[in-house]
Amino acid sequence: MQWNTKMALVLAVFAVFDVLIPIPLMVLFLIFVLLTRPPYFKAWVDRLYAESPSS
């Protein structure tokens, strides 16, 4: 399974939990990313933009 597929699955699971559970998990994850700036997230974003077609 590719990295993008795994990340999309994780985000989809978070979205389902966000609907079912009143605790906003996506917001908590966003706060975590903004405060800690983990290197794996930046690497994922860099990889995502490197694969996108340029206009």
N, CA, C, O and CB atoms as a CASP TS submission, in Angstrom:
PFRMAT TS
TARGET T0000
AUTHOR 0000-0000-0000
METHOD Language model
MODEL 1
PARENT N/A
ATOM      1  N   MET     1       0.844  -1.177   0.000  1.00  0.00           N
ATOM      2  CA  MET     1       0.000   0.000   0.000  1.00  0.00           C
ATOM      3  C   MET     1       0.887   1.237   0.000  1.00  0.00           C
ATOM      4  O   MET     1       1.843   1.328   0.770  1.00  0.00           O
ATOM      5  CB  MET     1      -0.959   0.000   1.216  1.00  0.00           C
ATOM      6  N   GLN     2       0.562   2.177  -0.863  1.00  0.00           N
ATOM      7  CA  GLN     2       1.374   3.380  -0.972  1.00  0.00           C
ATOM      8  C   GLN     2       1.125   4.321   0.193  1.00  0.00           C
ATOM      9  O   GLN     2       0.105   4.238   0.876  1.00  0.00           O
ATOM     10  CB  GLN     2       1.093   4.089  -2.284  1.00  0.00           C
ATOM     11  N   TRP     3       2.071   5.210   0.402  1.00  0.00           N
ATOM     12  CA  TRP     3       2.005   6.164   1.511  1.00  0.00           C
ATOM     13  C   TRP     3       0.763   7.052   1.397  1.00  0.00           C
ATOM     14  O   TRP     3       0.086   7.293   2.396  1.00  0.00           O
ATOM     15  CB  TRP     3       3.276   7.033   1.547  1.00  0.00           C
ATOM     16  N   ASN     4       0.462   7.536   0.202  1.00  0.00           N
ATOM     17  CA  ASN     4      -0.707   8.401   0.013  1.00  0.00           C
ATOM     18  C   ASN     4      -1.999   7.663   0.330  1.00  0.00           C
ATOM     19  O   ASN     4      -2.923   8.240   0.904  1.00  0.00           O
ATOM     20  CB  ASN     4      -0.752   8.932  -1.419  1.00  0.00           C
ATOM     21  N   THR     5      -2.064   6.395  -0.040  1.00  0.00           N
ATOM     22  CA  THR     5      -3.249   5.594   0.254  1.00  0.00           C
ATOM     23  C   THR     5      -3.413   5.400   1.751  1.00  0.00           C
ATOM     24  O   THR     5      -4.521   5.494   2.278  1.00  0.00           O
ATOM     25  CB  THR     5      -3.169   4.239  -0.446  1.00  0.00           C
ATOM     26  N   LYS     6      -2.304   5.126   2.437  1.00  0.00           N
ATOM     27  CA  LYS     6      -2.360   4.958   3.890  1.00  0.00           C
ATOM     28  C   LYS     6      -2.821   6.245   4.575  1.00  0.00           C
ATOM     29  O   LYS     6      -3.651   6.209   5.483  1.00  0.00           O
ATOM     30  CB  LYS     6      -0.986   4.534   4.433  1.00  0.00           C
ATOM     31  N   MET     7      -2.281   7.375   4.136  1.00  0.00           N
ATOM     32  CA  MET     7      -2.648   8.646   4.760  1.00  0.00           C
ATOM     33  C   MET     7      -4.113   8.966   4.476  1.00  0.00           C
ATOM     34  O   MET     7      -4.810   9.475   5.354  1.00  0.00           O
ATOM     35  CB  MET     7      -1.737   9.789   4.251  1.00  0.00           C
ATOM     36  N   ALA     8      -4.589   8.681   3.277  1.00  0.00           N
ATOM     37  CA  ALA     8      -5.993   8.918   2.956  1.00  0.00           C
ATOM     38  C   ALA     8      -6.904   8.039   3.805  1.00  0.00           C
ATOM     39  O   ALA     8      -7.963   8.485   4.247  1.00  0.00           O
ATOM     40  CB  ALA     8      -6.252   8.662   1.470  1.00  0.00           C
ATOM     41  N   LEU     9      -6.496   6.794   4.035  1.00  0.00           N
ATOM     42  CA  LEU     9      -7.277   5.907   4.895  1.00  0.00           C
ATOM     43  C   LEU     9      -7.314   6.410   6.327  1.00  0.00           C
ATOM     44  O   LEU     9      -8.370   6.391   6.960  1.00  0.00           O
ATOM     45  CB  LEU     9      -6.707   4.499   4.857  1.00  0.00           C
ATOM     46  N   VAL    10      -6.196   6.854   6.841  1.00  0.00           N
ATOM     47  CA  VAL    10      -6.144   7.386   8.203  1.00  0.00           C
ATOM     48  C   VAL    10      -7.028   8.617   8.323  1.00  0.00           C
ATOM     49  O   VAL    10      -7.766   8.756   9.299  1.00  0.00           O
ATOM     50  CB  VAL    10      -4.696   7.728   8.601  1.00  0.00           C
ATOM     51  N   LEU    11      -6.965   9.505   7.350  1.00  0.00           N
ATOM     52  CA  LEU    11      -7.802  10.701   7.375  1.00  0.00           C
ATOM     53  C   LEU    11      -9.282  10.345   7.257  1.00  0.00           C
ATOM     54  O   LEU    11     -10.122  10.996   7.877  1.00  0.00           O
ATOM     55  CB  LEU    11      -7.400  11.651   6.248  1.00  0.00           C
ATOM     56  N   ALA    12      -9.610   9.323   6.470  1.00  0.00           N
ATOM     57  CA  ALA    12     -11.002   8.888   6.354  1.00  0.00           C
ATOM     58  C   ALA    12     -11.502   8.314   7.684  1.00  0.00           C
ATOM     59  O   ALA    12     -12.635   8.576   8.088  1.00  0.00           O
ATOM     60  CB  ALA    12     -11.146   7.839   5.231  1.00  0.00           C
ATOM     61  N   VAL    13     -10.663   7.540   8.354  1.00  0.00           N
ATOM     62  CA  VAL    13     -11.043   6.996   9.664  1.00  0.00           C
ATOM     63  C   VAL    13     -11.239   8.133  10.660  1.00  0.00           C
ATOM     64  O   VAL    13     -12.199   8.123  11.431  1.00  0.00           O
ATOM     65  CB  VAL    13      -9.969   6.002  10.183  1.00  0.00           C
ATOM     66  N   PHE    14     -10.346   9.102  10.649  1.00  0.00           N
ATOM     67  CA  PHE    14     -10.514  10.272  11.517  1.00  0.00           C
ATOM     68  C   PHE    14     -11.825  10.996  11.218  1.00  0.00           C
ATOM     69  O   PHE    14     -12.520  11.430  12.137  1.00  0.00           O
ATOM     70  CB  PHE    14      -9.332  11.238  11.347  1.00  0.00           C
ATOM     71  N   ALA    15     -12.159  11.124   9.948  1.00  0.00           N
ATOM     72  CA  ALA    15     -13.397  11.813   9.572  1.00  0.00           C
ATOM     73  C   ALA    15     -14.619  11.053  10.076  1.00  0.00           C
ATOM     74  O   ALA    15     -15.574  11.668  10.551  1.00  0.00           O
ATOM     75  CB  ALA    15     -13.476  11.983   8.047  1.00  0.00           C
ATOM     76  N   VAL    16     -14.603   9.722   9.980  1.00  0.00           N
ATOM     77  CA  VAL    16     -15.722   8.916  10.485  1.00  0.00           C
ATOM     78  C   VAL    16     -15.836   9.073  11.997  1.00  0.00           C
ATOM     79  O   VAL    16     -16.937   9.266  12.515  1.00  0.00           O
ATOM     80  CB  VAL    16     -15.539   7.423  10.112  1.00  0.00           C
ATOM     81  N   PHE    17     -14.721   8.994  12.707  1.00  0.00           N
ATOM     82  CA  PHE    17     -14.753   9.189  14.155  1.00  0.00           C
ATOM     83  C   PHE    17     -15.226  10.589  14.507  1.00  0.00           C
ATOM     84  O   PHE    17     -15.908  10.789  15.512  1.00  0.00           O
ATOM     85  CB  PHE    17     -13.373   8.936  14.761  1.00  0.00           C
ATOM     86  N   ASP    18     -14.865  11.549  13.681  1.00  0.00           N
ATOM     87  CA  ASP    18     -15.272  12.934  13.917  1.00  0.00           C
ATOM     88  C   ASP    18     -16.794  13.071  13.840  1.00  0.00           C
ATOM     89  O   ASP    18     -17.387  13.871  14.563  1.00  0.00           O
ATOM     90  CB  ASP    18     -14.600  13.875  12.897  1.00  0.00           C
ATOM     91  N   VAL    19     -17.415  12.294  12.968  1.00  0.00           N
ATOM     92  CA  VAL    19     -18.868  12.321  12.833  1.00  0.00           C
ATOM     93  C   VAL    19     -19.534  11.558  13.978  1.00  0.00           C
ATOM     94  O   VAL    19     -20.548  12.001  14.515  1.00  0.00           O
ATOM     95  CB  VAL    19     -19.291  11.728  11.480  1.00  0.00           C
ATOM     96  N   LEU    20     -18.962  10.410  14.349  1.00  0.00           N
ATOM     97  CA  LEU    20     -19.586   9.544  15.347  1.00  0.00           C
ATOM     98  C   LEU    20     -19.349   9.998  16.780  1.00  0.00           C
ATOM     99  O   LEU    20     -20.238   9.884  17.624  1.00  0.00           O
ATOM    100  CB  LEU    20     -19.082   8.146  15.185  1.00  0.00           C
ATOM    101  N   ILE    21     -18.171  10.506  17.056  1.00  0.00           N
ATOM    102  CA  ILE    21     -17.792  10.890  18.414  1.00  0.00           C
ATOM    103  C   ILE    21     -17.761  12.408  18.483  1.00  0.00           C
ATOM    104  O   ILE    21     -17.189  13.049  17.601  1.00  0.00           O
ATOM    105  CB  ILE    21     -16.407  10.278  18.821  1.00  0.00           C
ATOM    106  N   PRO    22     -18.361  12.996  19.506  1.00  0.00           N
ATOM    107  CA  PRO    22     -18.403  14.465  19.552  1.00  0.00           C
ATOM    108  C   PRO    22     -17.057  15.143  19.818  1.00  0.00           C
ATOM    109  O   PRO    22     -16.987  16.372  19.810  1.00  0.00           O
ATOM    110  CB  PRO    22     -19.365  14.890  20.602  1.00  0.00           C
ATOM    111  N   ILE    23     -16.003  14.388  20.051  1.00  0.00           N
ATOM    112  CA  ILE    23     -14.674  14.977  20.229  1.00  0.00           C
ATOM    113  C   ILE    23     -14.071  15.206  18.838  1.00  0.00           C
ATOM    114  O   ILE    23     -13.914  14.246  18.084  1.00  0.00           O
ATOM    115  CB  ILE    23     -13.743  14.047  21.112  1.00  0.00           C
ATOM    116  N   PRO    24     -13.738  16.414  18.487  1.00  0.00           N
ATOM    117  CA  PRO    24     -13.220  16.682  17.137  1.00  0.00           C
ATOM    118  C   PRO    24     -11.774  16.204  16.976  1.00  0.00           C
ATOM    119  O   PRO    24     -10.834  16.945  17.266  1.00  0.00           O
ATOM    120  CB  PRO    24     -13.306  18.181  16.828  1.00  0.00           C
ATOM    121  N   LEU    25     -11.605  14.970  16.515  1.00  0.00           N
ATOM    122  CA  LEU    25     -10.271  14.381  16.383  1.00  0.00           C
ATOM    123  C   LEU    25      -9.432  15.086  15.320  1.00  0.00           C
ATOM    124  O   LEU    25      -8.223  15.247  15.488  1.00  0.00           O
ATOM    125  CB  LEU    25     -10.386  12.903  16.045  1.00  0.00           C
ATOM    126  N   MET    26     -10.064  15.505  14.234  1.00  0.00           N
ATOM    127  CA  MET    26      -9.305  16.185  13.183  1.00  0.00           C
ATOM    128  C   MET    26      -8.722  17.500  13.699  1.00  0.00           C
ATOM    129  O   MET    26      -7.597  17.861  13.355  1.00  0.00           O
ATOM    130  CB  MET    26     -10.200  16.447  11.957  1.00  0.00           C
ATOM    131  N   VAL    27      -9.476  18.200  14.511  1.00  0.00           N
ATOM    132  CA  VAL    27      -8.983  19.455  15.083  1.00  0.00           C
ATOM    133  C   VAL    27      -7.823  19.183  16.032  1.00  0.00           C
ATOM    134  O   VAL    27      -6.833  19.915  16.037  1.00  0.00           O
ATOM    135  CB  VAL    27     -10.115  20.201  15.822  1.00  0.00           C
ATOM    136  N   LEU    28      -7.947  18.120  16.839  1.00  0.00           N
ATOM    137  CA  LEU    28      -6.853  17.761  17.746  1.00  0.00           C
ATOM    138  C   LEU    28      -5.596  17.388  16.963  1.00  0.00           C
ATOM    139  O   LEU    28      -4.488  17.766  17.343  1.00  0.00           O
ATOM    140  CB  LEU    28      -7.273  16.596  18.659  1.00  0.00           C
ATOM    141  N   PHE    29      -5.772  16.644  15.865  1.00  0.00           N
ATOM    142  CA  PHE    29      -4.635  16.280  15.029  1.00  0.00           C
ATOM    143  C   PHE    29      -4.003  17.516  14.400  1.00  0.00           C
ATOM    144  O   PHE    29      -2.778  17.619  14.338  1.00  0.00           O
ATOM    145  CB  PHE    29      -5.065  15.297  13.940  1.00  0.00           C
ATOM    146  N   LEU    30      -4.823  18.455  13.935  1.00  0.00           N
ATOM    147  CA  LEU    30      -4.310  19.689  13.349  1.00  0.00           C
ATOM    148  C   LEU    30      -3.536  20.501  14.376  1.00  0.00           C
ATOM    149  O   LEU    30      -2.471  21.036  14.069  1.00  0.00           O
ATOM    150  CB  LEU    30      -5.454  20.523  12.775  1.00  0.00           C
ATOM    151  N   ILE    31      -4.055  20.595  15.579  1.00  0.00           N
ATOM    152  CA  ILE    31      -3.345  21.315  16.649  1.00  0.00           C
ATOM    153  C   ILE    31      -2.010  20.639  16.948  1.00  0.00           C
ATOM    154  O   ILE    31      -0.996  21.311  17.138  1.00  0.00           O
ATOM    155  CB  ILE    31      -4.209  21.381  17.935  1.00  0.00           C
ATOM    156  N   PHE    32      -2.016  19.297  16.989  1.00  0.00           N
ATOM    157  CA  PHE    32      -0.782  18.556  17.220  1.00  0.00           C
ATOM    158  C   PHE    32       0.254  18.861  16.136  1.00  0.00           C
ATOM    159  O   PHE    32       1.423  19.102  16.437  1.00  0.00           O
ATOM    160  CB  PHE    32      -1.068  17.051  17.271  1.00  0.00           C
ATOM    161  N   VAL    33      -0.183  18.848  14.875  1.00  0.00           N
ATOM    162  CA  VAL    33       0.742  19.105  13.759  1.00  0.00           C
ATOM    163  C   VAL    33       1.264  20.533  13.817  1.00  0.00           C
ATOM    164  O   VAL    33       2.450  20.772  13.590  1.00  0.00           O
ATOM    165  CB  VAL    33       0.048  18.850  12.404  1.00  0.00           C
ATOM    166  N   LEU    34       0.393  21.474  14.115  1.00  0.00           N
ATOM    167  CA  LEU    34       0.821  22.877  14.161  1.00  0.00           C
ATOM    168  C   LEU    34       1.775  23.151  15.315  1.00  0.00           C
ATOM    169  O   LEU    34       2.705  23.945  15.170  1.00  0.00           O
ATOM    170  CB  LEU    34      -0.389  23.787  14.274  1.00  0.00           C
ATOM    171  N   LEU    35       1.560  22.509  16.455  1.00  0.00           N
ATOM    172  CA  LEU    35       2.408  22.777  17.616  1.00  0.00           C
ATOM    173  C   LEU    35       3.735  22.029  17.577  1.00  0.00           C
ATOM    174  O   LEU    35       4.766  22.585  17.956  1.00  0.00           O
ATOM    175  CB  LEU    35       1.671  22.417  18.872  1.00  0.00           C
ATOM    176  N   THR    36       3.725  20.780  17.126  1.00  0.00           N
ATOM    177  CA  THR    36       4.951  19.977  17.176  1.00  0.00           C
ATOM    178  C   THR    36       5.725  19.969  15.863  1.00  0.00           C
ATOM    179  O   THR    36       6.930  19.717  15.852  1.00  0.00           O
ATOM    180  CB  THR    36       4.615  18.565  17.557  1.00  0.00           C
ATOM    181  N   ARG    37       5.036  20.244  14.754  1.00  0.00           N
ATOM    182  CA  ARG    37       5.644  20.210  13.423  1.00  0.00           C
ATOM    183  C   ARG    37       6.512  18.968  13.214  1.00  0.00           C
ATOM    184  O   ARG    37       7.726  19.071  13.038  1.00  0.00           O
ATOM    185  CB  ARG    37       6.479  21.462  13.203  1.00  0.00           C
ATOM    186  N   PRO    38       5.874  17.788  13.235  1.00  0.00           N
ATOM    187  CA  PRO    38       6.637  16.543  13.099  1.00  0.00           C
ATOM    188  C   PRO    38       7.268  16.428  11.709  1.00  0.00           C
ATOM    189  O   PRO    38       6.657  16.816  10.713  1.00  0.00           O
ATOM    190  CB  PRO    38       5.729  15.330  13.368  1.00  0.00           C
ATOM    191  N   PRO    39       8.476  15.899  11.645  1.00  0.00           N
ATOM    192  CA  PRO    39       9.175  15.812  10.354  1.00  0.00           C
ATOM    193  C   PRO    39       8.475  14.883   9.359  1.00  0.00           C
ATOM    194  O   PRO    39       8.561  15.104   8.151  1.00  0.00           O
ATOM    195  CB  PRO    39      10.598  15.332  10.573  1.00  0.00           C
ATOM    196  N   TYR    40       7.779  13.841   9.850  1.00  0.00           N
ATOM    197  CA  TYR    40       7.107  12.944   8.925  1.00  0.00           C
ATOM    198  C   TYR    40       5.961  13.649   8.198  1.00  0.00           C
ATOM    199  O   TYR    40       5.658  13.300   7.057  1.00  0.00           O
ATOM    200  CB  TYR    40       6.584  11.721   9.668  1.00  0.00           C
ATOM    201  N   PHE    41       5.326  14.621   8.823  1.00  0.00           N
ATOM    202  CA  PHE    41       4.233  15.336   8.170  1.00  0.00           C
ATOM    203  C   PHE    41       4.771  16.252   7.072  1.00  0.00           C
ATOM    204  O   PHE    41       4.189  16.336   5.991  1.00  0.00           O
ATOM    205  CB  PHE    41       3.431  16.150   9.199  1.00  0.00           C
ATOM    206  N   LYS    42       5.876  16.933   7.350  1.00  0.00           N
ATOM    207  CA  LYS    42       6.489  17.781   6.326  1.00  0.00           C
ATOM    208  C   LYS    42       6.981  16.937   5.155  1.00  0.00           C
ATOM    209  O   LYS    42       6.850  17.336   3.998  1.00  0.00           O
ATOM    210  CB  LYS    42       7.653  18.594   6.922  1.00  0.00           C
ATOM    211  N   ALA    43       7.549  15.764   5.460  1.00  0.00           N
ATOM    212  CA  ALA    43       8.005  14.875   4.390  1.00  0.00           C
ATOM    213  C   ALA    43       6.828  14.414   3.533  1.00  0.00           C
ATOM    214  O   ALA    43       6.952  14.307   2.313  1.00  0.00           O
ATOM    215  CB  ALA    43       8.745  13.658   4.977  1.00  0.00           C
ATOM    216  N   TRP    44       5.689  14.142   4.168  1.00  0.00           N
ATOM    217  CA  TRP    44       4.506  13.735   3.426  1.00  0.00           C
ATOM    218  C   TRP    44       4.000  14.864   2.532  1.00  0.00           C
ATOM    219  O   TRP    44       3.642  14.627   1.378  1.00  0.00           O
ATOM    220  CB  TRP    44       3.407  13.291   4.387  1.00  0.00           C
ATOM    221  N   VAL    45       3.967  16.081   3.050  1.00  0.00           N
ATOM    222  CA  VAL    45       3.510  17.230   2.258  1.00  0.00           C
ATOM    223  C   VAL    45       4.472  17.479   1.094  1.00  0.00           C
ATOM    224  O   VAL    45       4.031  17.738  -0.025  1.00  0.00           O
ATOM    225  CB  VAL    45       3.395  18.501   3.148  1.00  0.00           C
ATOM    226  N   ASP    46       5.772  17.403   1.346  1.00  0.00           N
ATOM    227  CA  ASP    46       6.752  17.580   0.264  1.00  0.00           C
ATOM    228  C   ASP    46       6.565  16.519  -0.815  1.00  0.00           C
ATOM    229  O   ASP    46       6.605  16.827  -2.006  1.00  0.00           O
ATOM    230  CB  ASP    46       8.189  17.521   0.819  1.00  0.00           C
ATOM    231  N   ARG    47       6.363  15.274  -0.402  1.00  0.00           N
ATOM    232  CA  ARG    47       6.152  14.181  -1.351  1.00  0.00           C
ATOM    233  C   ARG    47       4.849  14.387  -2.125  1.00  0.00           C
ATOM    234  O   ARG    47       4.782  14.100  -3.321  1.00  0.00           O
ATOM    235  CB  ARG    47       6.130  12.823  -0.617  1.00  0.00           C
ATOM    236  N   LEU    48       3.827  14.879  -1.450  1.00  0.00           N
ATOM    237  CA  LEU    48       2.537  15.118  -2.094  1.00  0.00           C
ATOM    238  C   LEU    48       2.660  16.172  -3.187  1.00  0.00           C
ATOM    239  O   LEU    48       2.137  15.992  -4.287  1.00  0.00           O
ATOM    240  CB  LEU    48       1.493  15.551  -1.059  1.00  0.00           C
ATOM    241  N   TYR    49       3.356  17.284  -2.886  1.00  0.00           N
ATOM    242  CA  TYR    49       3.514  18.344  -3.880  1.00  0.00           C
ATOM    243  C   TYR    49       4.513  17.976  -4.971  1.00  0.00           C
ATOM    244  O   TYR    49       4.417  18.488  -6.086  1.00  0.00           O
ATOM    245  CB  TYR    49       3.951  19.623  -3.203  1.00  0.00           C
ATOM    246  N   ALA    50       5.459  17.110  -4.676  1.00  0.00           N
ATOM    247  CA  ALA    50       6.404  16.692  -5.702  1.00  0.00           C
ATOM    248  C   ALA    50       5.720  15.805  -6.753  1.00  0.00           C
ATOM    249  O   ALA    50       6.139  15.784  -7.910  1.00  0.00           O
ATOM    250  CB  ALA    50       7.586  15.945  -5.062  1.00  0.00           C
ATOM    251  N   GLU    51       4.676  15.080  -6.357  1.00  0.00           N
ATOM    252  CA  GLU    51       3.980  14.183  -7.273  1.00  0.00           C
ATOM    253  C   GLU    51       2.850  14.884  -8.020  1.00  0.00           C
ATOM    254  O   GLU    51       2.340  14.343  -9.001  1.00  0.00           O
ATOM    255  CB  GLU    51       3.430  12.993  -6.515  1.00  0.00           C
ATOM    256  N   SER    52       2.453  16.062  -7.584  1.00  0.00           N
ATOM    257  CA  SER    52       1.327  16.735  -8.235  1.00  0.00           C
ATOM    258  C   SER    52       1.749  17.300  -9.584  1.00  0.00           C
ATOM    259  O   SER    52       2.876  17.769  -9.745  1.00  0.00           O
ATOM    260  CB  SER    52       0.774  17.858  -7.338  1.00  0.00           C
ATOM    261  N   PRO    53       0.838  17.251 -10.552  1.00  0.00           N
ATOM    262  CA  PRO    53       1.182  17.824 -11.855  1.00  0.00           C
ATOM    263  C   PRO    53       1.256  19.338 -11.781  1.00  0.00           C
ATOM    264  O   PRO    53       0.406  19.982 -11.166  1.00  0.00           O
ATOM    265  CB  PRO    53       0.163  17.403 -12.913  1.00  0.00           C
ATOM    266  N   SER    54       2.260  19.891 -12.399  1.00  0.00           N
ATOM    267  CA  SER    54       2.401  21.352 -12.382  1.00  0.00           C
ATOM    268  C   SER    54       1.531  21.961 -13.462  1.00  0.00           C
ATOM    269  O   SER    54       1.303  21.357 -14.510  1.00  0.00           O
ATOM    270  CB  SER    54       3.877  21.772 -12.580  1.00  0.00           C
ATOM    271  N   SER    55       1.047  23.165 -13.197  1.00  0.00           N
ATOM    272  CA  SER    55       0.153  23.798 -14.177  1.00  0.00           C
ATOM    273  C   SER    55       0.857  24.817 -15.020  1.00  0.00           C
ATOM    274  O   SER    55       0.239  25.433 -15.888  1.00  0.00           O
ATOM    275  CB  SER    55      -1.007  24.447 -13.489  1.00  0.00           C
TER
END
